[in-house]
Amino acid sequence: MDDICINRHQGNAQSLIANKRVQKKRDRATVLAIIIKAGKSHSKEIARVMGKQFNQISGRISELKASDIIEETGERINGCAVYKLKNNQLNIF
């Protein structure tokens, strides 16, 4: 899961450089903390709280979903899926 977005950017040089530069572990932890604190949140809200653009955090959300840590609630806010901690995932800590 080093670059969860590789299929989307198809090896674009800038994307490959950015993938190496970002602090994924820290950003995943921050995204998760925001979701846990709020109980549920959507990507635009997470980006706003982090002071980042949506495209800077969407990969971290995808990684948390792929790791089965968060899931969609089925709700939509501002056109965005709403995420929550997946049942019983607090034991990952």
C-alpha positions in Angstrom: 0.0 0.0 0.0 2.9 2.3 -0.6 1.0 4.3 -3.2 -2.7 3.6 -3.1 -3.3 6.1 -5.8 -1.0 4.6 -8.4 -3.9 3.4 -10.6 -5.3 6.9 -10.6 -2.2 8.8 -11.5 -0.7 6.1 -13.8 2.9 6.8 -12.7 2.8 10.6 -13.2 6.3 11.9 -12.2 4.9 14.7 -9.9 2.7 12.2 -8.1 5.6 9.7 -7.6 7.7 12.5 -6.1 4.8 13.6 -3.9 4.2 10.1 -2.7 7.8 9.9 -1.4 7.5 13.3 0.3 4.3 13.1 2.2 4.2 11.9 5.9 1.6 9.2 5.5 1.7 7.7 8.9 1.3 11.1 10.6 -1.5 12.1 8.3 -3.3 8.8 8.6 -3.1 9.1 12.4 -4.5 12.7 12.2 -7.3 11.7 9.8 -8.2 8.9 12.2 -8.1 11.1 15.3 -10.4 13.6 13.6 -12.9 10.9 12.8 -12.7 9.4 16.3 -13.1 12.8 18.0 -16.1 13.8 15.9 -17.7 10.4 15.8 -18.0 10.7 12.0 -16.6 13.1 9.4 -16.4 13.7 5.7 -13.3 14.4 3.6 -13.9 18.1 3.1 -14.2 18.6 6.9 -11.1 16.5 7.6 -9.2 18.5 5.0 -10.4 21.8 6.6 -9.4 20.7 10.1 -6.0 19.6 8.9 -5.5 22.8 6.9 -5.0 20.8 3.7 -6.7 20.5 0.4 -8.9 17.5 -0.3 -6.4 15.9 -2.7 -3.8 16.0 0.0 -5.8 13.8 2.4 -8.0 11.6 0.1 -5.2 9.0 -0.2 -5.0 8.7 3.6 -8.7 8.1 3.8 -8.4 5.5 1.1 -5.6 3.8 3.0 -7.7 3.7 6.2 -10.6 2.2 4.3 -8.4 -0.4 2.6 -7.0 -1.3 6.0 -10.5 -1.9 7.2 -10.1 0.7 10.0 -12.8 3.2 8.8 -16.0 2.7 6.8 -18.6 4.8 5.1 -21.8 5.5 7.1 -24.0 5.7 4.0 -24.6 9.4 4.6 -23.4 12.2 2.4 -22.6 15.8 3.4 -21.6 18.4 0.9 -21.4 15.7 -1.8 -18.9 13.7 0.3 -19.2 10.3 1.9 -19.2 10.3 5.7 -16.7 8.1 7.5 -16.7 6.5 10.9 -14.4 4.2 12.8 -15.3 0.6 11.8 -16.8 -1.4 14.6 -14.4 -2.6 17.3 -11.3 -1.0 15.6 -10.2 0.9 18.7 -8.3 -2.3 19.7 -5.8 -1.5 16.9 -4.0 0.8 19.4 
